[in-house]
Amino acid sequence: MTELRAIKYSRGSLELLDQKKLPLTTQFDVVDTAEKAWDAIREMRVRGAPAIAIAAALGIAVEVTNKEGEVADWLVEKLDYLSTSRPTAVNLHNAVRDLKEIVNTAKKNKTDVKTAYLEAAEAMLAADERDNANISEHGSEHIISRNVADGKNAKIVTICNTGALATSRHGTALGVIRFLNNKKRLEQVYPLETRPYNQGSRLTVYECVAESIPATLIVDSAVSYCMAKNEINACIVGADRVCINGDTANKIGTYNVAVAAKHHGVPFYVAAPVTTIDQKLADGSGIPVEERGPEEITHNPATQQPVVASGENLSVWNPAFDVTPAELITGGIVTELGVIEPVDGKLDVLAFLKKHGCVKV
């Protein structure tokens, strides 16, 4: 079987899988300008916090490859522009910060700015692949050792899509599930459909079917009953932003899953690279939560026909994310460096970052 990839890159060329057309159509779009990268991110043709950051970095990389002359100011301008595409996923903003620093340093030192940028953007792609493999290994081993009895296999609940389609390879939360399956320690994964864009039913199920991962699709509102009836071993989700206290922004509906998991005594994990940690935010109250248009709820996504009655007294609220309080993350936060485990119900993210030399503020 061909390995699933959402990003195809070689120097001077970038193609992104249009994930809004899945699972019925597999179409890769050529992205050769910063503007095309911005559109792909904003329109959610590429999505998933790690993939968004990489698509932004590489979209600029492709365009700058053919530019002549001084490019430092142009790169900074385009990086700032890409940072406006989606507000919640901190990986994008961290990537913009790091790449701007590389550009400015190269300019100050009078070294080749274009080469410095290209090498840094390509290094981000390679690092994401390594990080995802490490997250998947740490998470799968943690779940097996703490939550699955000898001779038994795991039953896992997840939401949204956090696999190879949301990253450069493997995935985060779905990567953990993928590794459990590879180790013959997965009995069943229960992906939520994940309204309103159905990333669970369209994308996670697509990955599970492609790789013969045993899966049972459920609607979002069935998650509590699923836990009550199916002896779930763990819930694991991705993240778009993690705060220093462990509060986590992820796809809307994640908070519901965490509340249900707490009630049923099911360990709840977040899987994300260290780049998803916002070291400037003490807690989730400062996370900017993207609100999207009402038509995502009121119209059929395929036909764009209205499916909801309209009226002057009807309002539609469509937050793309919610914020799960740290005290509900009872299993821990799985990173490429290991698992941040709760101690007395608290997640000491800063101590973990200091231990691994990752503090940047």
Order of alpha helices (4+ residues) and beta strands (2+ residues): beta-beta-beta-alpha-alpha-alpha-alpha-alpha-beta-alpha-beta-alpha-alpha-beta-beta-beta-alpha-beta-alpha-beta-beta-beta-alpha
